[in-house]
């Protein structure tokens, strides 16, 4: 029985990607999406005839959302560089609609697949890159406290490294969070590690500000005593 998704969300697109038969074809051979995009990145190891009539390897599916936005918007901005080997399609729906190998998909199925592909899983946790800038004026707000606890919890799970940068004591300051000790270690000699309440208390200083950011795991030196210089 063909898959009949109940909606056009990313979950429905995932079901289509994994289970719907005869989605694509190469010659007389028909297959599911996952039959070609077999690797964790969404790539595949064999070639097929692409939109430019040349043998092409199966492209990875990570980061497709960064290519979106080629089509001009009302404000006249261009954000992405299109889809397909030649970048000629404005979005995945247009790619799926115009290609000779996906014409069995309904419009709703194409919308589902696009939502799934824009949320295609990566090896990086969603919190990586999440940043909260804290001053004395917002340090006690419920949202800031919740966000900082979320960053700490994800760092303890190994989903991210937690880096703190800012301005304290009239100079730049940097700290890294050590999950084992549940403290923030400074990169300045002579300074002592601080707990989160201690660190937030320093914001009462004039012009003090701290930004807490989830960084990719491994960004910080193994002993959690210094921020890795790049």
C-alpha positions as CSV (number, residue, x, y, z in Angstrom):
1,X,0.0,0.0,0.0
2,X,1.4,3.5,-0.8
3,X,2.1,5.8,2.1
4,X,-0.6,8.4,2.7
5,X,0.7,11.0,5.1
6,X,-1.8,12.8,7.3
7,X,-0.2,16.2,6.8
8,X,2.7,18.1,5.3
9,X,5.0,18.4,8.3
10,X,8.6,17.3,8.6
11,X,7.5,14.0,10.3
12,X,5.4,13.2,7.3
13,X,8.3,14.0,5.0
14,X,10.5,11.6,7.0
15,X,8.0,8.8,6.5
16,X,8.0,9.4,2.8
17,X,11.7,9.6,2.7
18,X,12.1,6.2,4.5
19,X,9.2,4.2,3.3
20,X,7.4,5.4,0.2
21,X,8.2,3.2,-2.8
22,X,8.7,4.2,-6.4
23,X,9.4,7.8,-5.5
24,X,12.3,8.0,-7.9
25,X,13.6,6.2,-10.9
26,X,16.7,5.7,-13.0
27,X,15.8,4.1,-16.3
28,X,13.4,1.3,-15.4
29,X,14.6,1.0,-11.8
30,X,12.4,2.6,-9.2
31,X,13.3,3.2,-5.5
32,X,12.7,5.0,-2.3
33,X,14.5,8.2,-1.4
34,X,16.6,6.4,1.2
35,X,17.7,3.8,-1.3
36,X,19.9,6.5,-2.9
37,X,20.6,8.7,0.1
38,X,21.9,5.9,2.2
39,X,24.6,7.6,4.3
40,X,24.1,9.5,7.6
41,X,24.8,12.8,5.7
42,X,22.1,11.9,3.1
43,X,24.7,11.2,0.4
44,X,25.1,8.1,-1.7
45,X,27.9,6.3,-3.4
46,X,26.7,5.6,-6.9
47,X,26.0,7.9,-9.8
48,X,22.9,8.6,-11.8
49,X,21.9,10.9,-14.7
50,X,21.5,14.4,-13.2
51,X,19.6,17.5,-14.4
52,X,22.6,18.5,-16.4
53,X,22.6,15.2,-18.3
54,X,25.9,14.1,-16.8
55,X,26.6,11.2,-14.4
56,X,26.3,12.7,-10.9
57,X,26.8,11.2,-7.4
58,X,24.0,11.4,-4.9
59,X,24.3,14.7,-3.1
60,X,24.3,14.9,0.7
61,X,21.2,16.4,2.3
62,X,22.7,18.3,5.2
63,X,22.6,22.1,5.1
64,X,19.9,22.3,2.3
65,X,18.2,25.1,4.3
66,X,21.3,27.3,3.6
67,X,20.6,27.1,-0.1
68,X,17.1,28.3,0.2
69,X,16.2,31.9,-0.8
70,X,17.5,32.1,-4.4
71,X,14.1,33.4,-5.5
72,X,13.8,37.2,-5.2
73,X,11.7,38.4,-2.3
74,X,9.6,41.5,-2.0
75,X,12.5,43.3,-0.3
76,X,14.8,42.3,-3.2
77,X,17.1,40.1,-1.2
78,X,18.9,37.0,-2.4
79,X,19.8,34.5,0.4
80,X,20.7,31.2,-1.2
81,X,22.1,29.8,-4.4
82,X,19.4,27.4,-5.5
83,X,19.0,23.6,-5.9
84,X,20.0,21.0,-8.4
85,X,23.4,20.5,-9.8
86,X,23.1,23.8,-11.7
87,X,21.4,25.7,-9.0
88,X,18.5,26.5,-11.3
89,X,15.7,25.6,-8.9
90,X,14.4,28.0,-6.3
91,X,13.6,25.4,-3.7
92,X,13.3,21.6,-3.2
93,X,9.7,21.7,-4.2
94,X,10.7,23.1,-7.6
95,X,13.5,20.6,-7.9
96,X,11.1,17.7,-7.1
97,X,8.4,19.1,-9.5
98,X,10.7,19.7,-12.5
99,X,12.9,16.6,-12.3
100,X,12.0,13.7,-14.5
101,X,12.4,11.2,-11.6
102,X,10.1,12.6,-9.0
103,X,6.8,13.3,-10.9
104,X,4.9,10.6,-8.9
105,X,4.9,12.8,-5.8
106,X,1.8,14.9,-5.0
107,X,2.2,18.6,-4.1
108,X,1.5,17.8,-0.5
109,X,4.2,15.1,-0.4
110,X,6.7,17.5,-2.0
111,X,5.9,20.0,0.8
112,X,6.4,17.3,3.4
113,X,9.7,16.3,1.9
114,X,10.9,19.9,1.8
115,X,10.2,20.4,5.5
116,X,12.0,17.2,6.4
117,X,15.0,18.0,4.2
118,X,15.3,21.5,5.8
119,X,15.4,19.8,9.2
120,X,17.7,16.9,8.1
121,X,19.6,15.6,11.1
122,X,23.3,16.5,11.6
123,X,26.0,15.5,14.1
124,X,25.7,18.9,15.8
125,X,23.2,19.5,18.6
126,X,20.6,22.2,18.0
127,X,22.0,24.2,20.9
128,X,25.3,24.7,19.3
129,X,25.5,28.4,18.4
130,X,22.8,29.3,20.9
131,X,24.0,32.5,22.8
132,X,22.6,34.5,25.6
133,X,24.2,37.9,26.5
134,X,23.7,38.8,30.2
135,X,24.0,42.1,32.1
136,X,22.8,43.2,35.5
137,X,19.5,44.3,34.0
138,X,18.4,40.9,32.8
139,X,20.4,38.4,34.8
140,X,17.5,37.7,37.2
141,X,14.8,37.3,34.5
142,X,13.1,33.9,34.2
143,X,14.0,33.5,30.5
144,X,17.7,34.2,31.0
145,X,17.8,31.8,34.0
146,X,16.0,29.1,32.0
147,X,18.3,29.5,29.0
148,X,21.5,29.4,31.1
149,X,20.3,26.2,32.8
150,X,19.6,24.7,29.4
151,X,23.1,25.5,28.2
152,X,24.6,24.0,31.4
153,X,22.5,20.9,31.1
154,X,23.4,20.3,27.5
155,X,27.1,20.8,28.3
156,X,26.8,18.2,31.1
157,X,25.4,15.8,28.6
158,X,28.3,16.4,26.2
159,X,26.0,18.0,23.5
160,X,28.1,21.2,23.5
161,X,30.9,23.0,25.2
162,X,29.9,26.1,27.1
163,X,32.1,29.2,26.5
164,X,31.6,32.6,28.3
165,X,33.1,35.8,26.9
166,X,32.6,39.3,28.1
167,X,33.9,42.4,29.9
168,X,34.7,42.3,33.7
169,X,37.0,44.4,35.9
170,X,37.5,46.8,33.1
171,X,39.0,44.2,30.7
172,X,38.0,41.3,28.5
173,X,37.3,38.1,30.2
174,X,36.8,34.5,29.1
175,X,35.5,31.4,31.0
176,X,34.8,27.8,30.1
177,X,32.4,25.6,31.8
178,X,33.7,22.3,33.4
179,X,30.8,19.8,33.8
180,X,32.7,17.7,36.3
181,X,33.2,20.5,38.8
182,X,30.1,22.5,37.7
183,X,32.2,25.6,37.7
184,X,33.4,28.2,35.2
185,X,37.2,28.4,34.8
186,X,38.8,31.7,33.8
187,X,41.6,32.0,31.2
188,X,43.4,34.7,33.3
189,X,46.1,33.6,35.7
190,X,45.3,34.1,39.4
191,X,41.6,34.1,38.9
192,X,39.6,31.3,40.6
193,X,36.8,29.2,39.1
194,X,33.3,30.4,39.9
195,X,29.9,28.9,40.1
196,X,27.1,30.3,38.0
197,X,25.7,32.5,40.9
198,X,29.2,33.8,41.6
199,X,29.7,34.6,37.9
200,X,26.4,36.4,37.6
201,X,27.2,38.4,40.7
202,X,30.2,40.0,38.9
203,X,27.7,41.7,36.6
204,X,27.1,44.3,39.2
205,X,30.4,45.9,38.2
206,X,30.3,48.9,36.0
207,X,29.9,48.1,32.2
208,X,30.1,44.3,33.0
209,X,28.6,42.0,30.4
210,X,28.9,38.2,29.7
211,X,27.8,36.2,26.7
212,X,27.2,32.4,27.2
213,X,27.4,30.3,24.0
214,X,27.1,26.7,23.2
215,X,30.1,25.7,21.1
216,X,30.7,22.5,19.2
217,X,32.0,19.7,21.4
218,X,35.8,19.7,21.5
219,X,36.1,23.4,21.0
220,X,37.6,23.8,24.5
221,X,40.9,22.5,25.8
222,X,40.6,19.1,27.4
223,X,41.4,20.3,30.9
224,X,38.7,23.1,30.7
225,X,41.2,25.7,31.8
226,X,41.4,27.8,28.6
227,X,39.5,28.7,25.5
228,X,41.0,27.1,22.5
229,X,42.6,29.7,20.3
230,X,41.9,29.5,16.6
